[in-house]
Amino acid sequence: KLNVFLGYKPANSSVLYYSPVPQPLNINAAPVPVGTCSTYGGRTVPVWHTSSTGIFTHTPFAASDLNMITNGIETNDPRFSYQWVKNPAVGVPIYAPADGVLIRIRHKAENLPEFPSDDYDLFFLTSCDPQRPGEFNSVVRFNHITNPRADIKAAFAYGSLGAPSFKPEFVEHEERQIPTTNIAVRAGEYLGSTTGTPFAHNFDFQIGINEVTVCPFSVLEAPFSTILLNLLGPGSSSPNGPPSPGYACTGYGMRP
């Protein structure tokens, strides 16, 4: 990350002018993929890791932006952890915990009274062994991202249409959830932000490895794993905390 000042001097003058405020320049070139894998919707996408071991090197969100975290088995869906937004007026920045590629995007468009929100579920393939399809794969999923970054949002080709739609009956519309392009992300790259669900102001986070969900914080590298596990509390507590130190990250193990 560089801060660049622009300096210049006119040809007919000895006076040097320069910008008082630097412009940020981030050099974050993606490494060469190790291969390609077939994924959601029959697409072929690049992959950078053949195993999930040691790839989750960045925190997906900052602990300081959350009130607490609860296990899905106590909250709603055991496949996910639930993060409770501290300041819904500001929201929570979301980051890629590992290198990966966007493989699926669900747009839950506002559909009253069933769904009074407008947000996105984002799926990233973070590892896959091209030599052994279906093995050693891992997927990261975020639900209820209210403000995905522009290129990710644009990868949903159906604009204001929902996928799924909620009425007159629930229809998943999987054919609408195939991204229009391969968007590769690096660990630590900004993905967007969220204020969570409209009433509870929480959002879902999931890591699935070999078709099984795991406690997502158990595979993050230190110190992120410890920092976020320290926010874990029982669902019977107030969403405003305080969390219970040492509370177990349990209830995972279902199919993603």
Backbone as CSV, one residue per row, in Angstrom:
resi,resn,N_x,N_y,N_z,CA_x,CA_y,CA_z,C_x,C_y,C_z
1,LYS,0.851,-1.182,0.000,0.000,0.000,0.000,0.887,1.232,0.000
2,LEU,0.723,2.077,-1.009,1.550,3.264,-1.164,0.684,4.510,-1.116
3,ASN,1.232,5.578,-0.522,0.611,6.895,-0.597,1.443,7.738,-1.550
4,VAL,0.846,8.156,-2.664,1.586,8.797,-3.744,1.219,10.274,-3.828
5,PHE,2.236,11.151,-3.708,2.057,12.573,-3.960,2.424,12.866,-5.411
6,LEU,1.654,13.737,-6.044,1.958,14.144,-7.412,2.684,15.481,-7.374
7,GLY,3.896,15.515,-7.909,4.657,16.760,-7.989,4.946,17.103,-9.434
8,TYR,4.915,18.417,-9.771,5.194,18.819,-11.145,5.752,20.241,-11.155
9,LYS,6.451,20.568,-12.241,7.022,21.893,-12.417,6.803,22.319,-13.861
10,PRO,6.126,23.445,-14.080,5.924,23.917,-15.446,7.265,24.160,-16.152
11,ALA,7.267,24.015,-17.473,8.499,24.155,-18.250,9.076,25.559,-18.140
12,ASN,8.240,26.555,-17.950,8.713,27.944,-17.914,8.836,28.474,-16.496
13,SER,8.921,27.574,-15.511,8.981,28.021,-14.127,9.881,27.087,-13.323
14,SER,10.447,27.636,-12.260,11.260,26.831,-11.357,10.483,26.428,-10.107
15,VAL,9.198,26.780,-10.080,8.360,26.486,-8.908,7.855,25.052,-8.981
16,LEU,8.018,24.337,-7.894,7.535,22.958,-7.809,6.167,22.938,-7.125
17,TYR,5.205,22.362,-7.773,3.874,22.197,-7.206,3.673,20.719,-6.863
18,TYR,2.924,20.473,-5.811,2.631,19.073,-5.476,1.289,18.992,-4.777
19,SER,0.677,17.850,-4.868,-0.639,17.657,-4.259,-0.499,17.608,-2.739
20,PRO,-1.334,18.328,-2.012,-1.233,18.335,-0.544,-1.716,17.042,0.090
21,VAL,-2.536,16.292,-0.638,-3.084,15.043,-0.101,-2.631,13.887,-0.987
22,PRO,-2.072,12.839,-0.404,-1.611,11.713,-1.229,-2.774,10.871,-1.734
23,GLN,-2.548,10.228,-2.837,-3.516,9.294,-3.380,-3.062,7.874,-3.064
24,PRO,-3.971,7.022,-2.561,-3.560,5.650,-2.231,-3.373,4.804,-3.482
25,LEU,-2.373,3.968,-3.457,-2.112,3.029,-4.544,-1.870,1.666,-3.915
26,ASN,-2.746,0.715,-4.209,-2.634,-0.632,-3.657,-2.170,-1.592,-4.749
27,ILE,-1.081,-2.262,-4.505,-0.549,-3.257,-5.441,-0.892,-4.627,-4.871
28,ASN,-1.799,-5.320,-5.529,-2.320,-6.565,-4.974,-2.538,-7.567,-6.096
29,ALA,-1.499,-7.814,-6.850,-1.627,-8.692,-8.015,-1.981,-10.121,-7.584
30,ALA,-2.926,-10.714,-8.285,-3.329,-12.082,-7.965,-2.260,-13.061,-8.450
31,PRO,-1.944,-14.084,-7.656,-0.997,-15.097,-8.110,-1.605,-15.940,-9.232
32,VAL,-0.783,-16.666,-9.908,-1.254,-17.523,-10.995,-2.089,-18.657,-10.402
33,PRO,-3.289,-18.917,-10.941,-4.109,-20.024,-10.422,-3.389,-21.364,-10.569
34,VAL,-3.722,-22.290,-9.673,-3.121,-23.625,-9.745,-3.898,-24.529,-10.690
35,GLY,-5.073,-24.079,-11.095,-5.888,-24.892,-11.989,-7.297,-24.356,-12.057
36,THR,-8.208,-25.156,-12.571,-9.609,-24.778,-12.665,-10.474,-25.912,-12.132
37,CYS,-11.652,-25.544,-11.654,-12.604,-26.531,-11.151,-13.995,-26.201,-11.666
38,SER,-14.799,-27.235,-11.820,-16.197,-27.057,-12.177,-16.982,-26.750,-10.919
39,THR,-17.914,-25.801,-11.024,-18.643,-25.393,-9.827,-20.086,-25.047,-10.170
40,TYR,-20.724,-24.305,-9.308,-22.156,-24.018,-9.378,-22.569,-23.539,-10.771
41,GLY,-23.657,-24.110,-11.268,-24.177,-23.724,-12.562,-23.390,-24.268,-13.734
42,GLY,-22.502,-25.231,-13.483,-21.717,-25.803,-14.558,-20.571,-24.926,-15.032
43,ARG,-20.253,-23.887,-14.269,-19.178,-22.982,-14.651,-17.819,-23.583,-14.313
44,THR,-16.823,-23.139,-15.051,-15.438,-23.480,-14.743,-14.748,-22.229,-14.221
45,VAL,-14.121,-22.341,-13.046,-13.526,-21.170,-12.404,-12.081,-21.473,-12.014
46,PRO,-11.249,-20.440,-11.913,-9.871,-20.655,-11.462,-9.831,-20.902,-9.956
47,VAL,-8.838,-21.627,-9.505,-8.620,-21.854,-8.076,-7.157,-21.604,-7.756
48,TRP,-6.921,-21.161,-6.518,-5.572,-20.818,-6.089,-5.058,-21.754,-5.003
49,HIS,-5.954,-22.582,-4.451,-5.557,-23.506,-3.389,-6.213,-24.858,-3.644
50,THR,-5.454,-25.929,-3.447,-5.998,-27.274,-3.601,-6.426,-27.871,-2.262
51,SER,-6.171,-27.172,-1.169,-6.562,-27.635,0.157,-6.980,-26.429,0.979
52,SER,-7.843,-26.668,1.964,-8.304,-25.580,2.828,-7.340,-25.297,3.972
53,THR,-6.330,-26.096,4.133,-5.409,-25.953,5.258,-4.590,-24.670,5.133
54,GLY,-4.692,-23.823,6.140,-3.857,-22.629,6.220,-4.190,-21.518,5.264
55,ILE,-5.365,-21.537,4.636,-5.673,-20.502,3.639,-6.485,-19.347,4.206
56,PHE,-7.075,-19.520,5.396,-7.956,-18.480,5.956,-7.115,-17.534,6.808
57,THR,-6.453,-16.620,6.116,-5.421,-15.800,6.736,-5.888,-14.410,7.143
58,HIS,-7.139,-14.075,6.890,-7.614,-12.728,7.199,-8.950,-12.801,7.920
59,THR,-9.216,-11.826,8.772,-10.506,-11.792,9.452,-11.600,-11.367,8.478
60,PRO,-12.763,-12.006,8.498,-13.850,-11.618,7.584,-14.569,-10.350,8.014
61,PHE,-14.418,-9.971,9.281,-15.022,-8.738,9.823,-14.294,-8.414,11.109
62,ALA,-14.395,-7.179,11.530,-13.692,-6.744,12.735,-14.562,-6.980,13.967
63,ALA,-13.962,-7.508,15.011,-14.695,-7.740,16.257,-15.266,-6.452,16.821
64,SER,-14.575,-5.338,16.601,-15.027,-4.061,17.143,-16.334,-3.580,16.529
65,ASP,-16.730,-4.166,15.389,-17.982,-3.775,14.729,-19.170,-4.628,15.177
66,LEU,-18.933,-5.575,16.083,-19.977,-6.516,16.493,-20.276,-6.395,17.984
67,ASN,-21.524,-6.669,18.335,-21.882,-6.779,19.746,-21.530,-8.154,20.283
68,MET,-21.860,-9.173,19.507,-21.562,-10.533,19.913,-21.772,-11.455,18.718
69,ILE,-21.388,-12.717,18.879,-21.590,-13.762,17.875,-22.318,-14.907,18.557
70,THR,-23.281,-15.508,17.859,-23.968,-16.671,18.412,-23.896,-17.831,17.430
71,ASN,-23.934,-19.047,17.970,-23.991,-20.238,17.139,-25.353,-20.355,16.474
72,GLY,-25.343,-20.820,15.228,-26.598,-20.952,14.508,-27.563,-21.934,15.118
73,ILE,-27.042,-22.974,15.784,-27.914,-23.985,16.375,-28.791,-23.377,17.456
74,GLU,-28.359,-22.270,18.043,-29.128,-21.605,19.092,-29.880,-20.387,18.572
75,THR,-29.612,-20.019,17.330,-30.159,-18.771,16.814,-31.219,-19.004,15.745
76,ASN,-30.848,-19.747,14.708,-31.812,-19.992,13.644,-31.425,-21.210,12.808
77,ASP,-30.243,-21.168,12.178,-29.822,-22.208,11.244,-28.450,-22.715,11.664
78,PRO,-28.296,-24.004,11.992,-27.025,-24.510,12.517,-25.876,-24.505,11.517
79,ARG,-26.138,-24.171,10.284,-25.049,-24.120,9.310,-24.196,-22.860,9.446
80,PHE,-24.697,-21.862,10.173,-24.062,-20.549,10.186,-23.724,-20.096,11.601
81,SER,-22.759,-19.174,11.684,-22.646,-18.339,12.877,-23.410,-17.046,12.578
82,TYR,-23.907,-16.417,13.653,-24.681,-15.188,13.508,-23.932,-14.048,14.176
83,GLN,-23.652,-13.013,13.391,-22.933,-11.838,13.878,-23.935,-10.703,14.092
84,TRP,-23.908,-10.105,15.270,-24.865,-9.057,15.640,-24.191,-7.694,15.488
85,VAL,-24.750,-6.876,14.592,-24.155,-5.596,14.211,-24.246,-4.600,15.364
86,LYS,-23.121,-3.992,15.683,-23.100,-3.035,16.797,-23.785,-1.733,16.421
87,ASN,-23.501,-1.207,15.256,-24.045,0.091,14.846,-24.694,-0.039,13.471
88,PRO,-25.995,-0.343,13.418,-26.661,-0.540,12.123,-26.632,0.695,11.226
89,ALA,-26.498,1.875,11.814,-26.443,3.082,10.994,-25.160,3.139,10.173
90,VAL,-24.125,2.484,10.658,-22.833,2.486,9.974,-22.602,1.191,9.201
91,GLY,-22.960,0.055,9.805,-22.765,-1.233,9.166,-21.406,-1.840,9.464
92,VAL,-21.170,-3.002,8.886,-19.953,-3.773,9.134,-19.246,-4.038,7.806
93,PRO,-18.004,-3.593,7.628,-17.246,-3.959,6.429,-16.957,-5.460,6.418
94,ILE,-17.054,-6.070,5.241,-16.860,-7.500,5.072,-15.642,-7.733,4.176
95,TYR,-14.809,-8.714,4.558,-13.570,-8.984,3.835,-13.476,-10.478,3.493
96,ALA,-12.733,-10.782,2.441,-12.496,-12.175,2.074,-11.510,-12.783,3.065
97,PRO,-11.870,-13.878,3.736,-10.927,-14.505,4.664,-9.845,-15.314,3.965
98,ALA,-10.040,-15.592,2.670,-9.074,-16.383,1.904,-9.154,-15.980,0.437
99,ASP,-8.138,-16.329,-0.336,-8.225,-16.175,-1.786,-9.390,-17.027,-2.290
100,GLY,-10.091,-16.533,-3.281,-11.200,-17.319,-3.811,-11.814,-16.676,-5.030
101,VAL,-12.937,-17.225,-5.447,-13.646,-16.715,-6.613,-15.145,-16.815,-6.345
102,LEU,-15.876,-15.776,-6.738,-17.330,-15.754,-6.568,-17.967,-16.813,-7.457
103,ILE,-18.737,-17.722,-6.845,-19.346,-18.791,-7.638,-20.869,-18.742,-7.634
104,ARG,-21.450,-17.978,-6.719,-22.914,-17.942,-6.645,-23.325,-16.666,-5.937
105,ILE,-24.443,-16.071,-6.376,-24.955,-14.869,-5.736,-26.475,-14.926,-5.712
106,ARG,-27.034,-14.848,-4.507,-28.495,-14.826,-4.341,-28.924,-13.401,-4.005
107,HIS,-29.961,-12.924,-4.683,-30.490,-11.593,-4.404,-31.855,-11.742,-3.751
108,LYS,-31.917,-11.425,-2.479,-33.198,-11.472,-1.769,-33.804,-10.070,-1.826
109,ALA,-34.555,-9.828,-2.909,-35.154,-8.513,-3.121,-36.289,-8.288,-2.138
110,GLU,-36.545,-7.016,-1.836,-37.649,-6.693,-0.931,-38.950,-7.280,-1.465
111,ASN,-39.654,-7.963,-0.600,-40.878,-8.643,-0.994,-41.799,-8.654,0.222
112,LEU,-42.567,-7.595,0.357,-43.400,-7.414,1.549,-44.650,-8.262,1.466
113,PRO,-45.143,-8.776,2.602,-44.588,-8.599,3.950,-43.571,-9.682,4.330
114,GLU,-43.336,-10.643,3.426,-42.484,-11.771,3.784,-41.042,-11.363,4.046
115,PHE,-40.522,-10.428,3.240,-39.108,-10.093,3.368,-38.924,-8.587,3.198
116,PRO,-38.850,-7.848,4.299,-38.752,-6.382,4.223,-37.317,-5.893,4.112
117,SER,-36.528,-6.492,3.255,-35.131,-6.089,3.113,-34.726,-6.223,1.654
118,ASP,-33.485,-5.947,1.358,-32.941,-6.076,0.013,-31.455,-6.362,0.180
119,ASP,-31.077,-7.633,0.073,-29.686,-7.972,0.342,-29.244,-9.158,-0.501
120,TYR,-27.985,-9.557,-0.315,-27.373,-10.564,-1.166,-26.677,-11.624,-0.314
121,ASP,-26.714,-12.867,-0.789,-25.913,-13.955,-0.235,-24.775,-14.206,-1.220
122,LEU,-23.548,-14.224,-0.712,-22.364,-14.366,-1.560,-21.631,-15.656,-1.229
123,PHE,-21.275,-16.424,-2.250,-20.585,-17.707,-2.107,-19.244,-17.622,-2.838
124,PHE,-18.161,-18.014,-2.151,-16.831,-17.997,-2.754,-16.194,-19.377,-2.626
125,LEU,-15.730,-19.913,-3.747,-14.941,-21.142,-3.721,-13.522,-20.756,-3.337
126,THR,-13.012,-21.322,-2.229,-11.685,-20.947,-1.740,-10.646,-22.046,-1.922
127,SER,-11.076,-23.274,-2.156,-10.116,-24.329,-2.495,-10.824,-25.448,-3.240
128,CYS,-10.072,-26.093,-4.108,-10.577,-27.237,-4.867,-9.377,-27.889,-5.549
129,ASP,-9.313,-29.202,-5.514,-8.222,-29.910,-6.176,-8.682,-30.334,-7.572
130,PRO,-8.145,-29.716,-8.619,-8.580,-30.069,-9.977,-8.366,-31.540,-10.310
131,GLN,-7.407,-32.192,-9.631,-7.136,-33.598,-9.900,-8.123,-34.521,-9.195
132,ARG,-8.792,-33.987,-8.166,-9.761,-34.787,-7.414,-11.016,-33.951,-7.185
133,PRO,-11.826,-33.791,-8.215,-13.026,-32.952,-8.104,-13.917,-33.412,-6.951
134,GLY,-14.385,-32.447,-6.200,-15.268,-32.765,-5.073,-14.546,-33.054,-3.788
135,GLU,-13.212,-33.163,-3.844,-12.439,-33.419,-2.640,-11.633,-32.178,-2.263
136,PHE,-11.393,-32.026,-0.975,-10.559,-30.946,-0.470,-11.047,-29.576,-0.929
137,ASN,-12.367,-29.450,-1.056,-12.913,-28.160,-1.455,-13.390,-27.389,-0.231
138,SER,-13.406,-26.089,-0.346,-13.951,-25.255,0.720,-14.675,-24.073,0.104
139,VAL,-15.764,-23.688,0.768,-16.602,-22.587,0.304,-16.879,-21.660,1.477
140,VAL,-16.782,-20.361,1.223,-17.123,-19.332,2.203,-18.429,-18.682,1.771
141,ARG,-19.337,-18.482,2.735,-20.630,-17.887,2.416,-20.969,-16.793,3.421
142,PHE,-21.457,-15.669,2.900,-22.007,-14.589,3.709,-23.459,-14.380,3.295
143,ASN,-24.361,-14.293,4.255,-25.762,-13.974,3.972,-26.095,-12.569,4.469
144,HIS,-27.046,-11.938,3.796,-27.582,-10.628,4.188,-26.533,-9.519,4.070
145,ILE,-25.826,-9.499,2.935,-24.904,-8.408,2.658,-25.707,-7.311,1.965
146,THR,-25.942,-6.229,2.688,-26.849,-5.186,2.189,-26.191,-4.245,1.193
147,ASN,-24.859,-4.201,1.183,-24.171,-3.279,0.279,-22.926,-3.948,-0.307
148,PRO,-23.117,-4.933,-1.196,-21.943,-5.544,-1.832,-21.237,-4.523,-2.712
149,ARG,-19.943,-4.711,-2.901,-19.227,-3.753,-3.743,-19.769,-3.831,-5.169
150,ALA,-19.532,-2.781,-5.946,-20.238,-2.587,-7.209,-20.058,-3.731,-8.198
151,ASP,-18.835,-4.242,-8.351,-18.624,-5.284,-9.360,-19.278,-6.598,-8.952
152,ILE,-19.322,-6.877,-7.636,-19.995,-8.087,-7.167,-21.498,-7.973,-7.379
153,LYS,-22.059,-6.820,-7.052,-23.494,-6.607,-7.262,-23.845,-6.717,-8.745
154,ALA,-22.970,-6.190,-9.599,-23.213,-6.233,-11.045,-23.132,-7.644,-11.606
155,ALA,-22.515,-8.571,-10.858,-22.419,-9.954,-11.330,-23.752,-10.672,-11.249
156,PHE,-24.731,-10.066,-10.560,-26.103,-10.593,-10.577,-26.802,-9.975,-11.776
157,ALA,-27.195,-10.804,-12.731,-27.629,-10.311,-14.037,-29.088,-9.876,-14.090
158,TYR,-29.825,-10.003,-12.993,-31.270,-9.812,-13.080,-31.769,-8.603,-12.299
159,GLY,-30.857,-7.689,-11.991,-31.250,-6.414,-11.425,-32.097,-6.509,-10.185
160,SER,-33.301,-5.947,-10.263,-34.190,-5.896,-9.109,-34.955,-7.193,-8.880
161,LEU,-34.845,-8.139,-9.803,-35.549,-9.405,-9.612,-34.918,-10.192,-8.471
162,GLY,-35.747,-10.947,-7.790,-35.256,-11.753,-6.691,-34.850,-13.141,-7.128
163,ALA,-33.886,-13.676,-6.444,-33.492,-15.073,-6.629,-32.937,-15.549,-5.289
164,PRO,-33.795,-16.061,-4.424,-35.153,-16.541,-4.675,-36.198,-15.428,-4.674
165,SER,-37.417,-15.806,-5.091,-38.579,-14.934,-4.933,-39.496,-15.574,-3.896
166,PHE,-40.301,-14.743,-3.230,-41.060,-15.203,-2.075,-42.554,-15.382,-2.321
167,LYS,-43.116,-14.701,-3.296,-44.546,-14.837,-3.537,-44.825,-14.695,-5.022
168,PRO,-45.902,-15.270,-5.507,-46.980,-15.933,-4.738,-46.569,-17.229,-4.066
169,GLU,-45.398,-17.768,-4.436,-44.843,-18.923,-3.743,-43.314,-18.804,-3.758
170,PHE,-42.678,-19.521,-2.836,-41.222,-19.459,-2.768,-40.626,-20.236,-3.936
171,VAL,-39.779,-19.563,-4.716,-39.084,-20.188,-5.837,-37.617,-19.790,-5.749
172,GLU,-36.712,-20.767,-5.761,-35.290,-20.481,-5.573,-34.677,-19.741,-6.755
173,HIS,-35.131,-20.025,-7.987,-34.579,-19.406,-9.196,-33.065,-19.577,-9.255
174,GLU,-32.599,-20.803,-9.166,-31.165,-21.058,-9.195,-30.523,-20.598,-10.495
175,GLU,-31.295,-20.582,-11.564,-30.732,-20.168,-12.854,-30.325,-18.695,-12.844
176,ARG,-30.884,-17.910,-11.917,-30.521,-16.499,-11.814,-29.301,-16.263,-10.926
177,GLN,-28.848,-17.283,-10.238,-27.813,-17.100,-9.218,-26.397,-17.368,-9.726
178,ILE,-26.246,-17.576,-11.011,-24.938,-17.827,-11.609,-24.288,-16.485,-11.936
179,PRO,-23.142,-16.147,-11.368,-22.511,-14.851,-11.654,-22.192,-14.692,-13.137
180,THR,-22.250,-13.463,-13.583,-22.001,-13.192,-14.996,-20.523,-13.263,-15.339
181,THR,-19.655,-13.196,-14.340,-18.217,-13.223,-14.588,-17.491,-13.828,-13.394
182,ASN,-16.286,-14.303,-13.616,-15.466,-14.811,-12.524,-14.807,-13.633,-11.807
183,ILE,-15.200,-13.394,-10.569,-14.594,-12.331,-9.773,-13.674,-12.981,-8.748
184,ALA,-12.378,-12.834,-8.965,-11.397,-13.389,-8.045,-11.114,-12.379,-6.940
185,VAL,-10.965,-12.864,-5.715,-10.663,-11.998,-4.583,-9.461,-12.563,-3.834
186,ARG,-8.700,-11.672,-3.225,-7.571,-12.056,-2.400,-7.968,-12.001,-0.930
187,ALA,-7.288,-12.768,-0.105,-7.527,-12.713,1.333,-7.331,-11.284,1.820
188,GLY,-8.315,-10.778,2.557,-8.263,-9.415,3.061,-8.913,-8.394,2.162
189,GLU,-9.368,-8.804,0.980,-9.967,-7.854,0.043,-11.385,-7.491,0.484
190,TYR,-11.709,-6.219,0.368,-13.025,-5.705,0.748,-14.097,-6.248,-0.198
191,LEU,-15.196,-6.750,0.375,-16.280,-7.331,-0.416,-17.546,-6.481,-0.396
192,GLY,-17.667,-5.611,0.577,-18.872,-4.802,0.743,-19.112,-4.573,2.222
193,SER,-20.344,-4.188,2.547,-20.679,-3.974,3.948,-22.119,-4.403,4.188
194,THR,-22.477,-4.521,5.457,-23.843,-4.936,5.772,-24.333,-4.306,7.063
195,THR,-25.624,-4.027,7.072,-26.298,-3.622,8.308,-27.096,-4.787,8.880
196,GLY,-27.014,-5.940,8.219,-27.702,-7.126,8.709,-29.169,-7.152,8.336
197,THR,-29.890,-8.054,8.953,-31.328,-8.180,8.711,-32.045,-6.940,9.231
198,PRO,-33.235,-6.642,8.698,-33.862,-5.355,9.022,-34.276,-5.183,10.473
199,PHE,-34.567,-6.261,11.177,-35.036,-6.122,12.552,-33.975,-6.559,13.560
200,ALA,-33.393,-7.738,13.378,-32.403,-8.245,14.330,-31.027,-7.621,14.115
201,HIS,-30.754,-7.145,12.894,-29.448,-6.588,12.533,-28.325,-7.586,12.810
202,ASN,-28.517,-8.780,12.256,-27.437,-9.756,12.275,-27.241,-10.288,10.859
203,PHE,-26.131,-10.974,10.650,-25.872,-11.579,9.336,-25.187,-12.913,9.549
204,ASP,-25.237,-13.766,8.524,-24.760,-15.144,8.618,-23.379,-15.279,7.991
205,PHE,-22.582,-16.155,8.590,-21.251,-16.463,8.061,-21.062,-17.970,8.119
206,GLN,-20.496,-18.520,7.045,-20.336,-19.972,6.966,-19.035,-20.322,6.252
207,ILE,-18.367,-21.357,6.744,-17.282,-21.998,6.011,-17.609,-23.481,5.925
208,GLY,-17.668,-23.999,4.719,-17.903,-25.413,4.489,-16.660,-26.053,3.900
209,ILE,-16.239,-27.169,4.473,-15.055,-27.884,4.005,-15.445,-29.323,3.710
210,ASN,-15.193,-29.767,2.480,-15.551,-31.122,2.061,-17.022,-31.421,2.328
211,GLU,-17.889,-30.439,1.958,-19.340,-30.589,2.046,-19.845,-30.676,3.484
212,VAL,-19.078,-30.178,4.428,-19.497,-30.166,5.833,-19.188,-28.791,6.406
213,THR,-20.162,-28.179,7.094,-19.899,-26.908,7.742,-19.046,-27.123,8.989
214,VAL,-18.182,-26.157,9.260,-17.320,-26.204,10.437,-17.535,-24.930,11.236
215,CYS,-17.113,-24.938,12.508,-17.061,-23.681,13.248,-16.133,-22.759,12.461
216,PRO,-16.658,-21.674,11.895,-15.825,-20.904,10.966,-14.592,-20.284,11.614
217,PHE,-14.659,-20.039,12.916,-13.535,-19.380,13.585,-12.437,-20.374,13.944
218,SER,-12.761,-21.654,13.877,-11.754,-22.668,14.207,-10.705,-22.808,13.120
219,VAL,-11.003,-22.347,11.896,-10.053,-22.493,10.798,-9.374,-21.177,10.441
220,LEU,-9.778,-20.074,11.075,-9.090,-18.813,10.858,-7.720,-18.852,11.535
221,GLU,-6.768,-18.168,10.943,-5.454,-18.084,11.568,-5.497,-17.151,12.772
222,ALA,-4.593,-17.375,13.715,-4.432,-16.481,14.849,-3.896,-15.129,14.343
223,PRO,-4.280,-14.033,15.009,-5.085,-13.962,16.235,-6.578,-13.861,15.974
224,PHE,-6.990,-13.892,14.678,-8.396,-13.650,14.362,-9.314,-14.698,14.985
225,SER,-8.868,-15.951,15.004,-9.705,-17.006,15.572,-10.018,-16.714,17.030
226,THR,-9.022,-16.364,17.805,-9.227,-16.102,19.232,-10.052,-14.850,19.459
227,ILE,-9.761,-13.799,18.712,-10.473,-12.530,18.890,-11.965,-12.711,18.657
228,LEU,-12.330,-13.431,17.583,-13.752,-13.601,17.266,-14.400,-14.634,18.181
229,LEU,-13.687,-15.677,18.563,-14.258,-16.644,19.506,-14.555,-15.990,20.850
230,ASN,-13.811,-14.965,21.194,-14.073,-14.263,22.449,-15.372,-13.475,22.429
231,LEU,-15.951,-13.303,21.245,-17.254,-12.637,21.139,-18.414,-13.623,21.183
232,LEU,-18.106,-14.916,21.215,-19.143,-15.923,21.138,-19.908,-16.018,22.455
233,GLY,-21.223,-15.977,22.348,-22.062,-16.074,23.535,-23.298,-16.895,23.245
234,PRO,-24.041,-17.287,24.267,-25.254,-18.074,24.056,-26.366,-17.239,23.456
235,GLY,-27.183,-17.883,22.647,-28.291,-17.189,22.023,-29.296,-16.653,23.008
236,SER,-29.297,-17.167,24.223,-30.237,-16.689,25.230,-29.834,-15.335,25.791
237,SER,-28.580,-14.910,25.523,-28.147,-13.591,25.955,-28.752,-12.528,25.048
238,SER,-28.744,-11.311,25.518,-29.161,-10.199,24.688,-28.211,-10.056,23.520
239,PRO,-28.707,-9.679,22.336,-27.796,-9.413,21.219,-26.788,-8.313,21.537
240,ASN,-27.044,-7.558,22.586,-26.117,-6.510,22.981,-25.088,-7.005,23.982
241,GLY,-25.038,-8.314,24.196,-24.025,-8.902,25.067,-24.425,-8.838,26.521
242,PRO,-23.497,-9.080,27.430,-22.113,-9.413,27.094,-21.965,-10.873,26.695
243,PRO,-20.975,-11.201,25.871,-20.751,-12.603,25.529,-20.223,-13.382,26.724
244,SER,-20.224,-14.666,26.597,-19.737,-15.530,27.677,-18.343,-16.035,27.317
245,PRO,-17.311,-15.606,28.034,-15.955,-16.037,27.705,-15.834,-17.554,27.699
246,GLY,-15.180,-18.075,26.670,-14.965,-19.507,26.581,-16.159,-20.293,26.092
247,TYR,-17.200,-19.606,25.630,-18.385,-20.313,25.164,-18.031,-21.154,23.941
248,ALA,-18.531,-22.363,23.866,-18.131,-23.313,22.828,-18.742,-22.956,21.473
249,CYS,-17.945,-23.131,20.426,-18.405,-22.950,19.047,-18.894,-24.327,18.581
250,THR,-20.203,-24.574,18.711,-20.745,-25.916,18.498,-21.961,-25.880,17.582
251,GLY,-22.355,-27.082,17.155,-23.587,-27.242,16.395,-23.406,-27.337,14.902
252,TYR,-22.176,-27.242,14.416,-21.923,-27.295,12.988,-21.771,-28.745,12.537
253,GLY,-21.563,-28.958,11.237,-21.397,-30.311,10.744,-22.402,-30.724,9.702
254,MET,-23.375,-29.833,9.399,-24.364,-30.135,8.358,-23.762,-29.850,6.978
255,ARG,-24.486,-30.247,5.941,-24.102,-29.871,4.589,-24.253,-28.366,4.451
256,PRO,-23.353,-27.721,3.705,-23.446,-26.258,3.538,-24.748,-25.852,2.877
